[in-house]
Amino acid sequence: MSVDNAAIAVRPGESVDATAVDRCLKANIEGLTGQPNIRQYPSGASNLTYAVDYPGRSLVLRRPPSGDKPKSGHDMGREYRIMNALKDDYAVPKTLFYTEDSSIIGAPFYVMERVEGVLIKQGIPEEWKWGAAEGRQLCTAFFDKLIELHAIDYKAVGLGDFGKPEGYVERQILGWDKRYERARTPDVDRFDDVRNWLKANIPAVEHAPAILHGDFRIDNMILDAKDPFIVRAVLDWEISALGDPLMDLGNTLAYWIESSDPPSMRALARQPSWVPGMMTRAEVLEYYAQKTGRDVSGFAFYYVYGVWRLAAIMQQIYYRFYHGQSKNAAFADFAGGVNALGQYCRAVIEKS
């Protein structure tokens, strides 16, 4: 199993103007020579990511997708700013350039240095011959990195005005409810019961705010090629925020699939969270509570929120495909995934 994230030819309908990119980057980044070779990274279902290779210099360009986009989503400036703020305190790529000028390639974009390393996706490479001990070590390193992020003093790194952390939980619940309704297509359920349960169970008191990644997964990390237990870079900060850290943990565990989960959930797995040595969600909660001192009682609310938010994100992506605004065939079956996630939310609510 490959652990690289090799770029491919740019997908039809998602090309960028290489001449315009070259002219812009040479005017703003020192030392670029020759002509760029631009290819596209196949992973990711939201923002579009491109390898921009110059002789002796490897860069990455990120831009939002085409078509209708949620007002607060795909904010290139937001993603660029938080990585720039964290560059001395956390494992993020070095940011180089950002522009809001959509006339260059048709959308705002930013450029960063490429971080070399390995990218683990759905499984641990067989050639690594890992057992449970290595699986547990990777799992621990992964959650330690989330805990490290939640411990950063966001004001000290210049993010005091990055957002309004007070009332974050309620804004997320109401915001994702509205986004789902706007993006709903005829082939998905309304899930009014799930949405109403979340609104009715918003906690009265929020935890002290922290920096939230919003999409914290193993496949959003570049690991050291020689020592894969070292995280060299955390990627994809487009929905980062300030707020209750249990909301971030809820998002993370929504992706944390276990072998005992129903087939509809296992089909959505994007990281090897079920391999020998990996913690269960219950073990993660206990570990997080021990390391942070935070109260994780009542976590069912945050977990259902995380799963429901994932359903809403998938629906927003599927909406663009449904209306012909995206040509990526990988999104064709997203309606089934949305319905499966909503049904799973119902089961978690009933059990809780």
C-alpha positions in Angstrom: 0.0 0.0 0.0 1.4 3.4 -1.0 2.0 6.0 1.7 2.7 8.9 -0.7 0.2 11.4 -2.0 1.5 11.4 -5.6 0.0 14.2 -7.7 -1.9 13.3 -10.8 -2.8 15.1 -14.0 -5.2 18.0 -13.3 -8.9 16.8 -13.4 -11.1 18.2 -16.2 -12.7 21.4 -15.2 -10.3 22.1 -12.3 -7.3 23.4 -14.2 -5.4 26.6 -13.3 -3.7 29.0 -15.6 0.0 28.0 -15.3 1.2 31.2 -17.0 -0.8 33.4 -14.6 0.4 31.4 -11.6 4.0 31.6 -12.7 3.9 35.4 -13.2 2.2 35.9 -9.8 4.5 33.6 -7.8 7.8 35.0 -9.4 6.6 38.5 -8.5 6.1 37.5 -4.8 8.4 34.6 -4.0 12.1 35.0 -4.3 14.3 32.4 -6.1 11.9 30.8 -8.5 13.3 30.0 -11.9 12.2 28.1 -14.9 8.6 27.1 -15.7 6.3 25.4 -13.2 4.9 21.9 -13.7 1.4 21.9 -12.2 -0.3 18.7 -11.2 -3.2 18.0 -8.8 -3.4 16.1 -5.6 -6.2 13.5 -5.8 -7.1 13.4 -2.1 -9.4 15.8 -0.4 -13.1 16.5 -1.2 -13.3 20.2 -0.6 -10.6 22.7 -1.5 -8.5 21.9 -4.6 -4.8 21.3 -4.0 -2.0 21.4 -6.6 1.7 20.5 -6.7 3.6 23.4 -8.3 7.1 22.2 -9.1 9.9 24.5 -10.1 13.5 23.4 -10.7 14.8 22.9 -7.1 11.6 24.2 -5.4 8.4 22.2 -4.5 5.4 24.3 -3.7 1.7 23.6 -3.0 -1.2 25.8 -4.1 -4.6 25.7 -2.5 -7.8 27.2 -3.9 -11.5 26.8 -3.3 -13.7 24.7 -5.6 -15.9 26.1 -8.3 -19.6 26.5 -8.0 -21.8 27.5 -5.0 -20.0 27.5 -1.7 -21.1 28.1 1.9 -20.5 31.7 3.0 -18.1 30.7 5.7 -16.4 27.8 4.0 -13.3 27.6 1.8 -11.8 30.7 3.2 -8.3 30.8 1.9 -7.3 33.8 3.9 -8.4 32.1 7.1 -6.5 28.9 6.4 -3.4 31.0 5.5 -3.6 33.1 8.6 -3.8 30.4 11.1 -0.9 28.4 9.6 1.1 31.6 9.5 0.3 32.2 13.2 1.2 28.7 14.3 4.5 28.3 12.3 6.7 28.8 15.4 4.5 26.8 17.8 3.0 23.8 15.9 3.7 21.5 13.0 2.3 23.3 9.9 3.7 24.0 6.4 5.6 27.2 5.8 3.3 29.7 4.2 4.6 31.8 1.4 1.9 33.9 -0.4 -1.8 34.6 -0.3 -4.0 36.7 -2.5 -7.7 37.5 -2.6 -7.4 38.6 -6.2 -9.7 36.2 -8.1 -8.6 37.6 -11.5 -5.4 35.5 -11.5 -6.9 32.0 -11.5 -10.5 32.6 -10.9 -10.5 32.4 -7.1 -8.4 33.4 -4.0 -5.5 31.1 -3.4 -2.4 30.6 -1.2 0.9 28.9 -1.7 3.0 27.1 0.9 6.2 25.0 0.9 5.7 21.3 0.4 6.5 19.2 3.4 8.1 15.9 2.5 7.1 12.8 4.3 4.5 10.0 4.2 0.7 10.3 4.1 -1.2 7.4 5.6 -4.7 6.9 4.3 -7.0 4.0 4.8 -4.5 1.4 6.0 -1.1 0.9 7.4 1.3 -0.2 4.7 1.9 -4.0 4.8 5.6 -3.6 4.2 5.9 -1.8 7.6 4.9 -5.0 9.3 3.4 -3.2 12.2 1.7 -4.9 15.2 -0.5 -3.6 18.0 2.4 -1.8 19.7 3.1 0.4 16.7 -0.6 1.0 16.1 -0.9 2.3 19.7 2.2 4.5 19.3 0.8 6.1 16.2 -2.6 6.5 17.8 -1.1 8.1 20.9 1.0 10.5 18.7 -2.1 11.5 16.8 -4.2 12.4 19.8 -1.2 14.0 21.6 -1.0 16.3 18.6 -4.7 17.3 19.0 -4.1 17.8 22.7 -1.1 19.9 22.0 -3.1 22.2 19.7 -5.8 22.6 22.3 -3.2 23.7 24.8 -1.8 26.6 22.7 -2.5 30.1 24.0 -4.3 31.5 21.0 -3.9 35.1 22.1 -0.2 34.6 22.5 0.2 33.5 18.9 -1.8 36.5 17.6 -5.1 34.8 17.1 -7.1 36.8 19.7 -9.3 38.3 17.0 -9.5 35.1 14.9 -13.1 34.7 15.8 -15.6 34.9 18.6 -15.2 31.8 20.8 -18.1 32.7 23.1 -21.3 31.0 21.9 -19.4 28.8 19.5 -21.3 25.7 20.3 -24.7 27.2 19.5 -23.5 28.9 16.4 -22.2 25.6 15.1 -25.4 23.8 15.7 -27.6 26.4 14.2 -25.2 27.1 11.4 -24.8 23.6 10.2 -28.6 23.2 10.5 -29.1 26.1 8.0 -26.3 24.9 5.7 -27.8 21.4 5.5 -31.2 22.8 4.7 -29.7 25.1 1.9 -27.8 22.2 0.4 -30.4 19.5 0.7 -31.3 17.6 -2.5 -34.4 15.5 -3.1 -32.5 12.2 -2.5 -31.6 12.8 1.1 -33.7 12.7 4.3 -34.5 15.9 6.2 -33.5 14.4 9.5 -35.5 16.9 11.5 -35.4 14.7 14.5 -31.6 14.7 14.7 -31.4 18.4 14.0 -34.0 19.2 16.7 -32.3 17.0 19.2 -29.0 18.8 18.7 -30.7 22.2 19.1 -32.5 21.1 22.3 -29.3 19.7 23.9 -26.9 22.5 23.5 -24.9 22.6 26.7 -25.6 25.5 29.0 -21.8 26.0 29.7 -19.0 25.8 27.2 -15.4 24.7 28.0 -12.6 27.3 27.9 -11.9 28.1 24.3 -9.0 26.7 22.3 -7.8 26.6 18.7 -9.9 24.1 16.8 -8.6 22.4 13.7 -12.0 21.2 12.6 -10.9 18.3 10.4 -8.3 16.5 12.5 -7.6 13.1 10.9 -4.5 10.9 10.4 -4.8 11.4 6.6 -4.5 15.1 7.2 -1.0 14.7 8.5 2.4 14.4 6.9 4.5 11.9 8.9 8.3 11.7 9.0 9.5 9.2 6.5 12.1 7.7 8.8 10.0 7.9 12.0 6.3 7.9 11.2 5.5 8.5 14.8 6.7 12.1 14.3 4.1 14.5 12.8 5.9 16.8 10.4 2.8 18.8 9.4 -0.9 19.0 10.0 -2.8 20.0 6.9 -6.2 21.4 5.8 -7.0 24.2 8.2 -9.9 25.7 6.2 -12.5 25.3 8.9 -10.3 26.1 11.9 -11.8 28.3 14.6 -11.7 29.3 18.3 -14.2 27.5 20.5 -15.0 24.7 22.8 -12.3 22.0 22.3 -14.8 19.1 22.8 -16.5 20.2 19.6 -13.1 19.5 17.9 -12.8 16.2 19.6 -16.4 15.4 18.5 -15.4 16.1 14.9 -12.3 14.0 15.2 -14.1 11.0 16.7 -16.8 11.2 14.0 -14.1 10.0 11.7 -12.7 7.5 14.2 -14.3 4.3 12.8 -14.1 1.1 14.9 -14.3 -2.4 13.6 -17.6 -2.9 15.5 -19.3 0.0 13.8 -22.1 -0.7 11.3 -21.2 -1.3 7.7 -22.5 2.1 6.7 -20.0 3.8 8.9 -17.1 1.5 8.0 -17.7 2.3 4.4 -16.8 6.0 5.2 -13.5 5.2 6.8 -10.6 7.4 5.6 -8.0 6.5 8.2 -6.8 3.2 9.8 -8.5 3.9 13.1 -9.5 0.2 13.6 -6.2 -1.6 13.2 -4.6 -3.4 16.1 -3.4 -1.1 18.8 -5.7 1.8 18.0 -7.8 3.1 20.9 -11.5 2.8 20.9 -13.5 6.0 21.1 -14.2 5.3 24.7 -10.5 4.9 25.4 -9.7 8.1 23.5 -12.2 10.0 25.7 -10.6 8.6 28.9 -7.1 9.5 27.5 -8.1 13.0 26.5 -9.7 13.6 29.9 -6.6 12.4 31.8 -4.2 14.5 29.7 -6.3 17.7 29.7 -8.4 17.6 32.9 -11.5 18.4 30.9 -14.9 17.0 31.8 -16.0 14.7 29.0 -19.3 13.6 30.6 -22.2 14.2 28.2 -20.0 13.6 25.2 -22.8 12.0 23.2 -23.9 15.5 22.2 -20.4 16.4 20.8 -20.2 13.1 19.0 -23.6 13.4 17.4 -22.7 16.9 16.4 -19.5 15.7 14.8 -21.2 13.0 12.8 -24.1 15.3 11.8 -21.6 18.0 10.7 -19.8 15.4 8.6 -23.2 14.6 7.0 -23.8 18.3 6.3 -20.3 18.7 4.8 -20.8 15.8 2.5 -24.2 17.2 1.5 -22.6 20.5 0.6 -20.1 18.7 -1.6 -22.8 16.5 -3.1 -24.9 19.5 -3.8 -22.2 20.9 -6.2 -22.0 17.5 -7.9 -25.8 17.1 -8.1 -26.0 20.4 -9.9 -23.1 19.8 -12.2 -20.8 22.2 -10.6 -18.2 19.5 -9.8 -17.1 16.7 -12.2 -15.4 14.6 -9.5 -17.0 11.2 -9.9 -16.0 10.3 -6.3 -18.9 12.5 -5.1 -21.5 10.6 -7.0 -22.5 8.3 -4.1 -22.4 11.0 -1.4 -26.2 11.1 -1.0 -26.1 7.5 0.3 -23.3 8.5 2.7 -25.3 11.4 4.0 -28.4 9.3 4.7 -26.2 6.6 6.4 -24.7 9.2 8.7 -28.1 10.6 9.6 -29.4 7.2 10.5 -26.3 6.6 12.6 -27.0 9.8 14.5 -30.4 8.5 15.3 -29.0 5.3 16.7 -26.5 7.2 18.9 -29.2 9.5 20.2 -31.4 6.5 21.0 -28.6 4.7 22.8 -27.7 7.9 24.8 
